[in-house]
Amino acid sequence: MIAHQFLGLAALTALASACAPELLKRDGWRGAHLAKRAEPGARTWSFELAEAWNQLNPEWSTCYSGRRQSPINLRSKWGYYTQEPPTFHYPKNLTGKIDNWDFGPQFSVEVDDDNKTAAYIEFDHDGDPEIAYFRQWHVHTAAEHTIDGYRPKGEIHFVHYDDAGVPRSVIGFFFDRKSKYDDYNFNFTGPAIDATGSAFYRQLEPLELPDIFSNNTLEGVELDLNLLVKEAKDYKKFWTYKGSLTTPPCSEGIRWFISPEIIWLSDDQTESLLRASTFGDRPVNSVWDHDINV
């Protein structure tokens, strides 16, 4: 029995290595975002084996046993939370660097010794005010959360940490491309579709985004995060729940905010994003103790 379990784990490990992007296997390099979410030297993992993460590393057991795992299927019948939305304190020009976190573009900023950054949010958590500092955003394609079972083309996560250096909140936005051939009945809407696409994404158009095979880092990039908040109709309505990181070690204690307002990309923007990305979404989890819209 023990030998059988060992062989099974060995096979899973081998398959994880085979399925993982080549970048993960080359020179032991790990994206900065992955290094924050998993201990250095941890076993290689892939989204294809998401349901077996707990078998690859005992420290990832929460990925399987956790009661508040993310992502989940968001349902329009739940309604939206409109009270006490997060307050965004984002400077107009935030300087950081862009690289690829092995699955898509990532933008990160320098963190001070006190774990603070120039951009932060204020939000309510169980009746208590909290402040969390923006450290980075990264993109998943396709989207990780679904809306009434529908999965948009992509999802961008603004990740925030407290002043102890612990991840505390993620602000989520959906990206999609609206086609005249779509027959899906959208009961959630975004701003009027502009032929030039997203104003936020237009900031990235002059850049040569590092793809999944690249170790390149673009330094000194200035972005206005407020543009995305504006495109989500100033984040006046949203879903909120208690969840987790969506990659190992799947740590819980994360306050999620997800806007139902789709950020529409142009055809060229969609192609640009997908060219720099690869499959990178964890399957949705069953709703359990998530305290949705509470």
Secondary structure, DSSP 8 states (H G I E B T S, - for coil): -HHHHHHHHHHHHHHHHHHS-HHHHSTT---HHHHHHS-TT-----GGGGGGHHHH-GGGTHHHH-SS-S-BEE-GGG--B-SS--EEE--SSEEEEEEE-SSSEEEE----TTS--S-EEEEEETTEEEEEEEEEEEEEES-SSEETTB--SEEEEEEEE-TTS-EEEEEEEEEE---TT-----SS--S---TT--HHHHTTTTS----TT----EEEEEE-THHHHHHTGGG-SBEEEEEE-SSTT--EEEEEEEEEEEEE--HHHHHHHHHT--B-----B--SS--TT-
